[in-house]
Amino acid sequence: MSVSQNDNTYRAMPMFSQGSHDDILFIKSGTDSNAVYDAATFRLDAVRKLLDYASQSSTEKVGAGFEMSAIADAAGILVTDAMAIMEGLRKKSPL
C-alpha cells in the first residue's frame, strides 16, 4: 500500500514490522540511497548487538527463556525492516 502526501509517496513496511493489523510504519520513496543504506545497516548492527547479548546471556543464566524470546522477537523485527529497506536498493528502484 502506498500513501501520497505533499508530493511524497510512502510505501508500507512489511506486516511483521507493523506490529498491528493496520499499516502505520512507512518508507518515503525517493530517499537518497545512502540514507536508505544507513537505515538498514543501523538495524542490522542493532541485531548483531542483540545476538551478542543473547549469546552471552544464554551461557551465563539459567532460565533466561523470556529474555531470549524478547531478543529473538526484536531481532526478527529489525531484520525484517532491514531486508525491506534494502530490497528497494537491490531493485534500484525508488522505495
SULTAMO-V861434 format. One line per field, one symbol per residue. ss: DSSP state (H for helix, E for strand, L for the rest). phi: phi as a letter, one per 20 degrees, with the letter a starting at -180 (. if undefined). burial: 1 if it has 24 or more other C-alpha atoms within 12 Angstrom, else 0. Layout:
ss->???
phi->???
burial->???
//
This chain:
ss->LEEEELLEEEEELLHHHHLLLLLLLEEELLLLHHHHHHHHHHHHHHHHHHHHHHHHHHHHLLLLHHHHHHHHHHHHHHHHHHHHHHHHHHLLLLL
phi->.dcdblmddddffggfffmbecfcdcdefmfgffffgffffffffffgffffffffffeecdmegfffffffffffffffgfffffgfffflcff
burial->00000000001111011000000001111000000110110011001001100100000000000001001001111111111111011000001
//
